[in-house]
């Protein structure tokens, strides 16, 4: 019983730390768009050190649960390419090609079940975020990057729910600590953003 509880807490914390690292990297990449839209962005508060903090959070997450943390990070990278499918990356690959390479690497190193689970969960989170950010992205003319704007908010919610339920079906034991960790992350982000603003 103790070991099961410890594993649950460890996995949830690994997810929360991984999500924080991913959020910081995302804010670093979106700092100019967020500044133009007058939106909160951690890069404005942490400055150039935001990359170091992202590495720190991910290192802690990887120490707690390396397989889960790595799978979520790689899935986030692959999902992030959805808005840059035709963009030529520094690797000289197109966004969708780089995404496929990342998924292949993830499957080889972490297993296809962990990779698919992480992709489904991160995609569901992306759909939820896009629904929340719909008005802001429309106002700032960033609709091409928002799935809710491209598909419709109802359709985006349905697709996100299907992805979430599919992740749950694929790995019920892992789903609960993962969604718990994601909830901890969102609560912490809302609290600290409230303090900063």
GROMACS elastic network, one bead per residue, 0.5 to 0.9 nm:
[ bonds ]
;  ai    aj funct       b0    kb
    1     4     6  0.51665   500
    1     5     6  0.62406   500
    1     6     6  0.85844   500
    2     5     6  0.51540   500
    2     6     6  0.60667   500
    2     7     6  0.86001   500
    3     7     6  0.60659   500
    3     8     6  0.85286   500
    4     7     6  0.51632   500
    4     8     6  0.61887   500
    4     9     6  0.87375   500
    5     8     6  0.50850   500
    5     9     6  0.62521   500
    5    10     6  0.85276   500
    6     9     6  0.52387   500
    6    10     6  0.59995   500
    6    11     6  0.85131   500
    7    10     6  0.50486   500
    7    11     6  0.59921   500
    7    12     6  0.84863   500
    7   177     6  0.88151   500
    8    11     6  0.52887   500
    8    12     6  0.61763   500
    8    13     6  0.86424   500
    8   174     6  0.85356   500
    8   176     6  0.83592   500
    8   177     6  0.55912   500
    8   178     6  0.88705   500
    9    12     6  0.51295   500
    9    13     6  0.61139   500
    9    14     6  0.85295   500
    9   177     6  0.72289   500
    9   181     6  0.85313   500
   10    13     6  0.51883   500
   10    14     6  0.60976   500
   10    15     6  0.86677   500
   10    64     6  0.62889   500
   10    65     6  0.72571   500
   10   177     6  0.85593   500
   11    14     6  0.50198   500
   11    15     6  0.62507   500
   11    16     6  0.86655   500
   11    61     6  0.88628   500
   11    64     6  0.73751   500
   11    65     6  0.64209   500
   11    68     6  0.77525   500
   11    69     6  0.88251   500
   11   174     6  0.82599   500
   11   177     6  0.59036   500
   11   178     6  0.68006   500
   11   181     6  0.74406   500
   12    15     6  0.51758   500
   12    16     6  0.62466   500
   12    17     6  0.87318   500
   12   176     6  0.85037   500
   12   178     6  0.55818   500
   12   179     6  0.76905   500
   12   180     6  0.58394   500
   12   182     6  0.76014   500
   12   184     6  0.81432   500
   13    17     6  0.61030   500
   13    18     6  0.83946   500
   13    61     6  0.72659   500
   13    64     6  0.78227   500
   13    65     6  0.89297   500
   13   177     6  0.86041   500
   13   178     6  0.88146   500
   13   180     6  0.87599   500
   13   181     6  0.57959   500
   13   184     6  0.83320   500
   13   185     6  0.89496   500
   14    17     6  0.52410   500
   14    18     6  0.59968   500
   14    19     6  0.84674   500
   14    58     6  0.84832   500
   14    60     6  0.75724   500
   14    62     6  0.70692   500
   14    63     6  0.83125   500
   14    64     6  0.58141   500
   14    65     6  0.59418   500
   14    66     6  0.84012   500
   14    68     6  0.76303   500
   14    69     6  0.62825   500
   14   178     6  0.86063   500
   14   181     6  0.73458   500
   15    18     6  0.50029   500
   15    19     6  0.59376   500
   15    20     6  0.84917   500
   15    61     6  0.70319   500
   15    65     6  0.86319   500
   15    68     6  0.76239   500
   15    69     6  0.64554   500
   15    72     6  0.79332   500
   15   177     6  0.81454   500
   15   178     6  0.60167   500
   15   179     6  0.83587   500
   15   180     6  0.83973   500
   15   181     6  0.50136   500
   15   182     6  0.63277   500
   15   184     6  0.89856   500
   15   185     6  0.81350   500
   16    19     6  0.51279   500
   16    20     6  0.62226   500
   16    21     6  0.87629   500
   16    61     6  0.79417   500
   16   178     6  0.84150   500
   16   180     6  0.84657   500
   16   182     6  0.56938   500
   16   183     6  0.80104   500
   16   184     6  0.63208   500
   16   186     6  0.85676   500
   17    20     6  0.50642   500
   17    21     6  0.63193   500
   17    22     6  0.86950   500
   17    57     6  0.53855   500
   17    58     6  0.62305   500
   17    59     6  0.87159   500
   17    60     6  0.69958   500
   17    61     6  0.52546   500
   17    62     6  0.88575   500
   17    69     6  0.84712   500
   17   181     6  0.83641   500
   17   185     6  0.76885   500
   18    21     6  0.51304   500
   18    22     6  0.62040   500
   18    23     6  0.85648   500
   18    54     6  0.87359   500
   18    57     6  0.65997   500
   18    58     6  0.52854   500
   18    59     6  0.86119   500
   18    60     6  0.83744   500
   18    61     6  0.56218   500
   18    62     6  0.80069   500
   18    69     6  0.58580   500
   18    70     6  0.84093   500
   18    72     6  0.73531   500
   18    73     6  0.69499   500
   19    22     6  0.50344   500
   19    23     6  0.60062   500
   19    24     6  0.85865   500
   19    57     6  0.87721   500
   19    58     6  0.84470   500
   19    69     6  0.88693   500
   19    72     6  0.82564   500
   19    73     6  0.81950   500
   19   181     6  0.84322   500
   19   182     6  0.69951   500
   19   185     6  0.66749   500
   19   186     6  0.89049   500
   20    23     6  0.50302   500
   20    24     6  0.61857   500
   20    25     6  0.86591   500
   20    54     6  0.72040   500
   20    57     6  0.67174   500
   20    58     6  0.79127   500
   20   185     6  0.68334   500
   20   189     6  0.83802   500
   21    24     6  0.52382   500
   21    25     6  0.63144   500
   21    26     6  0.86003   500
   21    51     6  0.87354   500
   21    53     6  0.74094   500
   21    55     6  0.67235   500
   21    56     6  0.78122   500
   21    57     6  0.53726   500
   21    58     6  0.54463   500
   21    61     6  0.89041   500
   21    73     6  0.86449   500
   22    25     6  0.52022   500
   22    26     6  0.60658   500
   22    27     6  0.85874   500
   22    54     6  0.71208   500
   22    58     6  0.81580   500
   22    73     6  0.69253   500
   22    76     6  0.74611   500
   22    77     6  0.88338   500
   23    27     6  0.60754   500
   23    28     6  0.85489   500
   23    42     6  0.86706   500
   23    54     6  0.81700   500
   24    27     6  0.50831   500
   24    28     6  0.61762   500
   24    29     6  0.87303   500
   24    41     6  0.86485   500
   24    42     6  0.66164   500
   24    43     6  0.74592   500
   24    50     6  0.64177   500
   24    51     6  0.73047   500
   24    53     6  0.77250   500
   24    54     6  0.56899   500
   25    28     6  0.50269   500
   25    29     6  0.63227   500
   25    30     6  0.86344   500
   25    43     6  0.89215   500
   25    50     6  0.75369   500
   25    51     6  0.66621   500
   25    54     6  0.63681   500
   26    29     6  0.51771   500
   26    30     6  0.60898   500
   26    31     6  0.83698   500
   27    31     6  0.55729   500
   27    34     6  0.81607   500
   27    41     6  0.56984   500
   27    42     6  0.61022   500
   27    43     6  0.61076   500
   27    50     6  0.87485   500
   28    31     6  0.52710   500
   28    32     6  0.85678   500
   28    41     6  0.79736   500
   28    42     6  0.75666   500
   28    43     6  0.55182   500
   28    44     6  0.88717   500
   28    47     6  0.88702   500
   28    48     6  0.86985   500
   28    50     6  0.70682   500
   28    51     6  0.75643   500
   29    32     6  0.78232   500
   29    33     6  0.88126   500
   29    43     6  0.89953   500
   30    33     6  0.54254   500
   30    34     6  0.60311   500
   30    35     6  0.85035   500
   30    41     6  0.80838   500
   30    43     6  0.89147   500
   31    34     6  0.51887   500
   31    35     6  0.60174   500
   31    36     6  0.86341   500
   31    41     6  0.63511   500
   31    42     6  0.82385   500
   31    43     6  0.63319   500
   31    44     6  0.74914   500
   32    35     6  0.51009   500
   32    36     6  0.62394   500
   32    37     6  0.86753   500
   33    36     6  0.51388   500
   33    37     6  0.62530   500
   33    38     6  0.85411   500
   33    39     6  0.84614   500
   33   140     6  0.81768   500
   33   142     6  0.86358   500
   34    37     6  0.50178   500
   34    38     6  0.58637   500
   34    40     6  0.68213   500
   34    41     6  0.64582   500
   35    39     6  0.61038   500
   35    40     6  0.78287   500
   35    41     6  0.76444   500
   35    44     6  0.84033   500
   36    39     6  0.77861   500
   36   140     6  0.78586   500
   37   136     6  0.76600   500
   37   137     6  0.86092   500
   37   139     6  0.81146   500
   37   140     6  0.59448   500
   38    41     6  0.89066   500
   39   136     6  0.86478   500
   40    43     6  0.89481   500
   40    44     6  0.79826   500
   40   193     6  0.75505   500
   40   196     6  0.89992   500
   40   197     6  0.79437   500
   41    44     6  0.57428   500
   41    45     6  0.75204   500
   41   193     6  0.89363   500
   42    45     6  0.53175   500
   42    46     6  0.60401   500
   42    47     6  0.79553   500
   42    50     6  0.74813   500
   42   193     6  0.86681   500
   43    46     6  0.50996   500
   43    47     6  0.50518   500
   43    48     6  0.72584   500
   43    49     6  0.82200   500
   43    50     6  0.59867   500
   43    51     6  0.89349   500
   44    47     6  0.56701   500
   45    50     6  0.85467   500
   45   196     6  0.86019   500
   46    49     6  0.56418   500
   46    50     6  0.52555   500
   46    51     6  0.89884   500
   46    53     6  0.85528   500
   47    50     6  0.59220   500
   47    51     6  0.88092   500
   48    51     6  0.66003   500
   48    52     6  0.80267   500
   49    52     6  0.52125   500
   49    53     6  0.63448   500
   49    54     6  0.86958   500
   50    53     6  0.50966   500
   50    54     6  0.61500   500
   50    55     6  0.86867   500
   51    54     6  0.50581   500
   51    55     6  0.63036   500
   51    56     6  0.86335   500
   52    55     6  0.51147   500
   52    56     6  0.61581   500
   52    57     6  0.87316   500
   53    57     6  0.61743   500
   53    58     6  0.85438   500
   54    57     6  0.52867   500
   54    58     6  0.61828   500
   54    59     6  0.85330   500
   55    58     6  0.51682   500
   55    59     6  0.59836   500
   55    60     6  0.86405   500
   56    59     6  0.51459   500
   56    60     6  0.63548   500
   56    61     6  0.87040   500
   57    60     6  0.52523   500
   57    61     6  0.62652   500
   57    62     6  0.86786   500
   58    62     6  0.60252   500
   58    63     6  0.85198   500
   58    69     6  0.75575   500
   58    70     6  0.87527   500
   58    73     6  0.86497   500
   59    62     6  0.50655   500
   59    63     6  0.61633   500
   59    64     6  0.87244   500
   59    66     6  0.89058   500
   60    63     6  0.51138   500
   60    64     6  0.64149   500
   60    65     6  0.88277   500
   61    64     6  0.51966   500
   61    65     6  0.61968   500
   61    66     6  0.69860   500
   61    68     6  0.87754   500
   61    69     6  0.59993   500
   61    70     6  0.87742   500
   62    65     6  0.51972   500
   62    67     6  0.74513   500
   62    68     6  0.79542   500
   62    69     6  0.55436   500
   62    70     6  0.69227   500
   63    66     6  0.59255   500
   63    69     6  0.89318   500
   64    69     6  0.84136   500
   65    68     6  0.57265   500
   65    69     6  0.60377   500
   65    70     6  0.84535   500
   66    69     6  0.52968   500
   66    70     6  0.58979   500
   66    71     6  0.84302   500
   67    70     6  0.53326   500
   67    71     6  0.61108   500
   67    72     6  0.86931   500
   67   109     6  0.87814   500
   67   110     6  0.63164   500
   67   114     6  0.82632   500
   68    71     6  0.51582   500
   68    72     6  0.62132   500
   68    73     6  0.85955   500
   68   110     6  0.84804   500
   68   114     6  0.74956   500
   68   118     6  0.81510   500
   69    72     6  0.52960   500
   69    73     6  0.61622   500
   69    74     6  0.86476   500
   70    73     6  0.51061   500
   70    74     6  0.60790   500
   70    75     6  0.84270   500
   70   106     6  0.81500   500
   70   110     6  0.81770   500
   71    74     6  0.52553   500
   71    75     6  0.60014   500
   71    76     6  0.85074   500
   71   106     6  0.65443   500
   71   107     6  0.88577   500
   71   110     6  0.69165   500
   71   114     6  0.66372   500
   71   115     6  0.58664   500
   71   117     6  0.87280   500
   71   118     6  0.60328   500
   71   119     6  0.83114   500
   72    75     6  0.50574   500
   72    76     6  0.60581   500
   72    77     6  0.86259   500
   72   114     6  0.88764   500
   72   115     6  0.80156   500
   72   117     6  0.89181   500
   72   118     6  0.53020   500
   72   119     6  0.74653   500
   72   121     6  0.84830   500
   72   122     6  0.71642   500
   73    76     6  0.51015   500
   73    77     6  0.63266   500
   73    78     6  0.87487   500
   73   118     6  0.86416   500
   74    77     6  0.50430   500
   74    78     6  0.62167   500
   74    79     6  0.86027   500
   74   102     6  0.65659   500
   74   103     6  0.73173   500
   74   105     6  0.89022   500
   74   106     6  0.67780   500
   74   115     6  0.83698   500
   74   118     6  0.84828   500
   74   119     6  0.85844   500
   75    78     6  0.50392   500
   75    79     6  0.60270   500
   75    80     6  0.83486   500
   75    99     6  0.88174   500
   75   102     6  0.80466   500
   75   103     6  0.73067   500
   75   106     6  0.82352   500
   75   115     6  0.70886   500
   75   116     6  0.84902   500
   75   118     6  0.58710   500
   75   119     6  0.50133   500
   75   120     6  0.86025   500
   75   121     6  0.88284   500
   75   122     6  0.66217   500
   75   123     6  0.84202   500
   76    79     6  0.51167   500
   76    80     6  0.59186   500
   76    81     6  0.87451   500
   76   118     6  0.83277   500
   76   119     6  0.74597   500
   76   122     6  0.61872   500
   76   123     6  0.81109   500
   76   126     6  0.89976   500
   77    80     6  0.50244   500
   77    81     6  0.66612   500
   77    99     6  0.73363   500
   77   102     6  0.78436   500
   78    81     6  0.53987   500
   78    82     6  0.74701   500
   78    95     6  0.86509   500
   78    96     6  0.81691   500
   78    98     6  0.76761   500
   78   100     6  0.74191   500
   78   101     6  0.88447   500
   78   102     6  0.64596   500
   78   103     6  0.69493   500
   78   119     6  0.80735   500
   79    82     6  0.55224   500
   79    83     6  0.83208   500
   79    99     6  0.74953   500
   79   119     6  0.73645   500
   79   122     6  0.73878   500
   79   123     6  0.66038   500
   79   126     6  0.81387   500
   80    83     6  0.64103   500
   80    84     6  0.75903   500
   80    95     6  0.89422   500
   80    99     6  0.84514   500
   80   126     6  0.89599   500
   81    85     6  0.58702   500
   81    87     6  0.88684   500
   81    95     6  0.52928   500
   81    96     6  0.63129   500
   81    98     6  0.78896   500
   81    99     6  0.62049   500
   82    85     6  0.55813   500
   82    95     6  0.75080   500
   82    96     6  0.72154   500
   82    99     6  0.84649   500
   82   145     6  0.80591   500
   83    86     6  0.85771   500
   83    87     6  0.88074   500
   83    95     6  0.83269   500
   83   144     6  0.74925   500
   83   145     6  0.51327   500
   83   146     6  0.79604   500
   83   147     6  0.89743   500
   84    87     6  0.51055   500
   84    88     6  0.82974   500
   84    89     6  0.88926   500
   84    94     6  0.79866   500
   84    95     6  0.52939   500
   84    96     6  0.75169   500
   84   145     6  0.83834   500
   85    88     6  0.84653   500
   85    94     6  0.63674   500
   85    97     6  0.80454   500
   85    99     6  0.87119   500
   86    94     6  0.55781   500
   86    95     6  0.58285   500
   86    96     6  0.71318   500
   87    93     6  0.83192   500
   87    94     6  0.54447   500
   87    95     6  0.55603   500
   87    96     6  0.85922   500
   88    91     6  0.78831   500
   88    92     6  0.57588   500
   88    93     6  0.56901   500
   88    95     6  0.64048   500
   89    92     6  0.52034   500
   89    93     6  0.54836   500
   89    94     6  0.58500   500
   89    95     6  0.63678   500
   89    98     6  0.78519   500
   90    93     6  0.73817   500
   91    94     6  0.83809   500
   91    98     6  0.79827   500
   93    96     6  0.80881   500
   93    97     6  0.58570   500
   93    98     6  0.58571   500
   94    97     6  0.52001   500
   94    98     6  0.62253   500
   94    99     6  0.85945   500
   95    98     6  0.52325   500
   95    99     6  0.61590   500
   95   100     6  0.87788   500
   96   100     6  0.62929   500
   96   101     6  0.87555   500
   97   100     6  0.51719   500
   97   101     6  0.63589   500
   97   102     6  0.87345   500
   98   101     6  0.50761   500
   98   102     6  0.62353   500
   98   103     6  0.86937   500
   99   102     6  0.51548   500
   99   103     6  0.62922   500
   99   104     6  0.87160   500
  100   103     6  0.50741   500
  100   104     6  0.61638   500
  100   105     6  0.85972   500
  101   104     6  0.51269   500
  101   105     6  0.61792   500
  101   106     6  0.85511   500
  102   105     6  0.51202   500
  102   106     6  0.60758   500
  102   107     6  0.85855   500
  103   107     6  0.60420   500
  103   108     6  0.85405   500
  103   112     6  0.88467   500
  103   115     6  0.71273   500
  103   116     6  0.88389   500
  103   119     6  0.89247   500
  104   107     6  0.50925   500
  104   108     6  0.61458   500
  104   109     6  0.85869   500
  104   112     6  0.87137   500
  105   108     6  0.51792   500
  105   109     6  0.61066   500
  105   110     6  0.82147   500
  106   109     6  0.52579   500
  106   110     6  0.54739   500
  106   111     6  0.69364   500
  106   112     6  0.76024   500
  106   114     6  0.84985   500
  106   115     6  0.60984   500
  107   110     6  0.53728   500
  107   113     6  0.78855   500
  107   114     6  0.76803   500
  107   115     6  0.57313   500
  107   116     6  0.83721   500
  108   111     6  0.57836   500
  108   112     6  0.73906   500
  109   112     6  0.88715   500
  110   113     6  0.82737   500
  110   114     6  0.63653   500
  110   115     6  0.68150   500
  111   114     6  0.56324   500
  111   115     6  0.62894   500
  111   116     6  0.87629   500
  112   116     6  0.59560   500
  112   117     6  0.83514   500
  113   116     6  0.52344   500
  113   117     6  0.59610   500
  113   118     6  0.84767   500
  113   170     6  0.75497   500
  113   171     6  0.82347   500
  114   117     6  0.50863   500
  114   118     6  0.60526   500
  114   119     6  0.85141   500
  114   171     6  0.85480   500
  115   118     6  0.52311   500
  115   119     6  0.61147   500
  115   120     6  0.86376   500
  116   119     6  0.50182   500
  116   120     6  0.60945   500
  116   121     6  0.85338   500
  116   167     6  0.78650   500
  116   170     6  0.84526   500
  117   120     6  0.52744   500
  117   121     6  0.61804   500
  117   122     6  0.85909   500
  117   166     6  0.80476   500
  117   167     6  0.50829   500
  117   168     6  0.81292   500
  117   170     6  0.65540   500
  117   171     6  0.71173   500
  117   175     6  0.86898   500
  118   121     6  0.51310   500
  118   122     6  0.59466   500
  118   123     6  0.82936   500
  118   167     6  0.76376   500
  119   122     6  0.52808   500
  119   123     6  0.58998   500
  119   124     6  0.84810   500
  119   163     6  0.87551   500
  119   167     6  0.84552   500
  120   123     6  0.51538   500
  120   124     6  0.61611   500
  120   125     6  0.87109   500
  120   160     6  0.85806   500
  120   162     6  0.88649   500
  120   163     6  0.50732   500
  120   164     6  0.63924   500
  120   165     6  0.88028   500
  120   166     6  0.70095   500
  120   167     6  0.55693   500
  121   124     6  0.51404   500
  121   125     6  0.63250   500
  121   126     6  0.86622   500
  121   160     6  0.86980   500
  121   163     6  0.65702   500
  121   164     6  0.56568   500
  121   165     6  0.88679   500
  121   166     6  0.84855   500
  121   167     6  0.59123   500
  121   168     6  0.85756   500
  121   175     6  0.86788   500
  121   178     6  0.87551   500
  121   179     6  0.86940   500
  122   125     6  0.50189   500
  122   126     6  0.61015   500
  122   127     6  0.86525   500
  122   163     6  0.88330   500
  122   164     6  0.87292   500
  123   127     6  0.62266   500
  123   128     6  0.87069   500
  123   160     6  0.68595   500
  123   163     6  0.69016   500
  123   164     6  0.82098   500
  124   127     6  0.51241   500
  124   128     6  0.63654   500
  124   129     6  0.86924   500
  124   157     6  0.85182   500
  124   159     6  0.75512   500
  124   161     6  0.65959   500
  124   162     6  0.79779   500
  124   163     6  0.54608   500
  124   164     6  0.55093   500
  125   128     6  0.51042   500
  125   129     6  0.61440   500
  125   130     6  0.85726   500
  125   160     6  0.72363   500
  125   164     6  0.82476   500
  126   129     6  0.50491   500
  126   130     6  0.60615   500
  126   131     6  0.86205   500
  126   147     6  0.84147   500
  126   160     6  0.78772   500
  127   130     6  0.51234   500
  127   131     6  0.62914   500
  127   132     6  0.87440   500
  127   146     6  0.85105   500
  127   147     6  0.66729   500
  127   148     6  0.70841   500
  127   156     6  0.59006   500
  127   157     6  0.65303   500
  127   159     6  0.75996   500
  127   160     6  0.52730   500
  127   161     6  0.87016   500
  128   131     6  0.51998   500
  128   132     6  0.63484   500
  128   133     6  0.86940   500
  128   148     6  0.87598   500
  128   156     6  0.78701   500
  128   157     6  0.67481   500
  128   160     6  0.67476   500
  128   161     6  0.89091   500
  129   132     6  0.50739   500
  129   133     6  0.60646   500
  129   134     6  0.84253   500
  129   146     6  0.89833   500
  130   133     6  0.50034   500
  130   134     6  0.57555   500
  130   137     6  0.85207   500
  130   145     6  0.87449   500
  130   146     6  0.55240   500
  130   147     6  0.61179   500
  130   148     6  0.56759   500
  130   149     6  0.79943   500
  130   153     6  0.85279   500
  130   156     6  0.82071   500
  131   134     6  0.51803   500
  131   135     6  0.84199   500
  131   146     6  0.81371   500
  131   147     6  0.78973   500
  131   148     6  0.54618   500
  131   149     6  0.81567   500
  131   152     6  0.88785   500
  131   153     6  0.59978   500
  131   154     6  0.88369   500
  131   156     6  0.72444   500
  131   157     6  0.73280   500
  132   135     6  0.77029   500
  132   136     6  0.85645   500
  132   148     6  0.89526   500
  133   136     6  0.53661   500
  133   137     6  0.59945   500
  133   138     6  0.85378   500
  133   146     6  0.80297   500
  133   148     6  0.87310   500
  134   137     6  0.52669   500
  134   138     6  0.61279   500
  134   139     6  0.85776   500
  134   143     6  0.76200   500
  134   146     6  0.69865   500
  134   147     6  0.87097   500
  134   148     6  0.64575   500
  134   149     6  0.64049   500
  134   153     6  0.80928   500
  135   138     6  0.51811   500
  135   139     6  0.61141   500
  135   140     6  0.86098   500
  135   149     6  0.89419   500
  136   139     6  0.50949   500
  136   140     6  0.61343   500
  136   141     6  0.84326   500
  136   142     6  0.82437   500
  137   140     6  0.50967   500
  137   141     6  0.58301   500
  137   143     6  0.53898   500
  137   144     6  0.87111   500
  137   145     6  0.81741   500
  137   146     6  0.70712   500
  137   149     6  0.82818   500
  138   142     6  0.59449   500
  138   143     6  0.52766   500
  138   146     6  0.87130   500
  138   149     6  0.75428   500
  139   142     6  0.76970   500
  139   143     6  0.85410   500
  140   143     6  0.79967   500
  141   144     6  0.78821   500
  142   145     6  0.58020   500
  142   146     6  0.69639   500
  143   146     6  0.50264   500
  143   147     6  0.78800   500
  143   148     6  0.82978   500
  143   149     6  0.54783   500
  143   150     6  0.69454   500
  144   147     6  0.77044   500
  144   149     6  0.72501   500
  144   150     6  0.66320   500
  145   149     6  0.81585   500
  145   150     6  0.81163   500
  146   149     6  0.53250   500
  146   150     6  0.63672   500
  146   151     6  0.86462   500
  147   150     6  0.50049   500
  147   151     6  0.57445   500
  147   152     6  0.74842   500
  147   153     6  0.81399   500
  147   156     6  0.65072   500
  148   151     6  0.52792   500
  148   154     6  0.78403   500
  148   155     6  0.74625   500
  148   156     6  0.51869   500
  148   157     6  0.79377   500
  149   152     6  0.54616   500
  149   153     6  0.68302   500
  149   156     6  0.86410   500
  150   153     6  0.86672   500
  150   156     6  0.88127   500
  151   154     6  0.82742   500
  151   155     6  0.60827   500
  151   156     6  0.61719   500
  152   155     6  0.53334   500
  152   156     6  0.60038   500
  152   157     6  0.86048   500
  153   156     6  0.50329   500
  153   157     6  0.61135   500
  153   158     6  0.86172   500
  154   157     6  0.51560   500
  154   158     6  0.62195   500
  154   159     6  0.86607   500
  155   158     6  0.50990   500
  155   159     6  0.61384   500
  155   160     6  0.84824   500
  156   159     6  0.51836   500
  156   160     6  0.60305   500
  156   161     6  0.85360   500
  157   160     6  0.50368   500
  157   161     6  0.60645   500
  157   162     6  0.85915   500
  158   161     6  0.50840   500
  158   162     6  0.61731   500
  158   163     6  0.86209   500
  159   162     6  0.50866   500
  159   163     6  0.61928   500
  159   164     6  0.86069   500
  160   163     6  0.50945   500
  160   164     6  0.61410   500
  160   165     6  0.86425   500
  161   165     6  0.61008   500
  161   166     6  0.84051   500
  162   165     6  0.51822   500
  162   166     6  0.59750   500
  162   167     6  0.85788   500
  163   166     6  0.50142   500
  163   167     6  0.61863   500
  163   168     6  0.86410   500
  164   167     6  0.51701   500
  164   168     6  0.63099   500
  164   169     6  0.86823   500
  165   169     6  0.60817   500
  165   170     6  0.85399   500
  166   170     6  0.60553   500
  166   171     6  0.87066   500
  167   170     6  0.50746   500
  167   171     6  0.63230   500
  167   172     6  0.77663   500
  167   175     6  0.69746   500
  168   171     6  0.54509   500
  168   173     6  0.82444   500
  168   174     6  0.79689   500
  168   175     6  0.53733   500
  168   176     6  0.81290   500
  169   172     6  0.58038   500
  169   175     6  0.85978   500
  170   175     6  0.86625   500
  171   174     6  0.55443   500
  171   175     6  0.60785   500
  172   175     6  0.51220   500
  172   176     6  0.70002   500
  173   176     6  0.64622   500
  173   177     6  0.78491   500
  174   177     6  0.58584   500
  174   178     6  0.62201   500
  174   179     6  0.87454   500
  175   178     6  0.51431   500
  175   179     6  0.60706   500
  175   180     6  0.84259   500
  176   179     6  0.53468   500
  176   180     6  0.60375   500
  176   181     6  0.85923   500
  177   181     6  0.60411   500
  177   182     6  0.85574   500
  178   181     6  0.51307   500
  178   182     6  0.62123   500
  178   183     6  0.86165   500
  179   183     6  0.60856   500
  179   184     6  0.85961   500
  180   183     6  0.50798   500
  180   184     6  0.62460   500
  180   185     6  0.86572   500
  181   184     6  0.50618   500
  181   185     6  0.62291   500
  181   186     6  0.87640   500
  182   185     6  0.50438   500
  182   186     6  0.62914   500
  182   187     6  0.87014   500
  183   186     6  0.51567   500
  183   187     6  0.61715   500
  183   188     6  0.85160   500
  184   187     6  0.52613   500
  184   188     6  0.61071   500
  184   189     6  0.85921   500
  185   188     6  0.51337   500
  185   189     6  0.60828   500
  185   190     6  0.86172   500
  186   189     6  0.50773   500
  186   190     6  0.61264   500
  186   191     6  0.85270   500
  187   190     6  0.52401   500
  187   191     6  0.61676   500
  187   192     6  0.87286   500
  188   191     6  0.50956   500
  188   192     6  0.61712   500
  188   193     6  0.84564   500
  189   192     6  0.52729   500
  189   193     6  0.59011   500
  189   194     6  0.83434   500
  190   193     6  0.51907   500
  190   194     6  0.60221   500
  190   195     6  0.86375   500
  191   194     6  0.51738   500
  191   195     6  0.63618   500
  191   196     6  0.88016   500
  192   196     6  0.61175   500
  192   197     6  0.85339   500
  193   196     6  0.50302   500
  193   197     6  0.59828   500
  194   197     6  0.52749   500
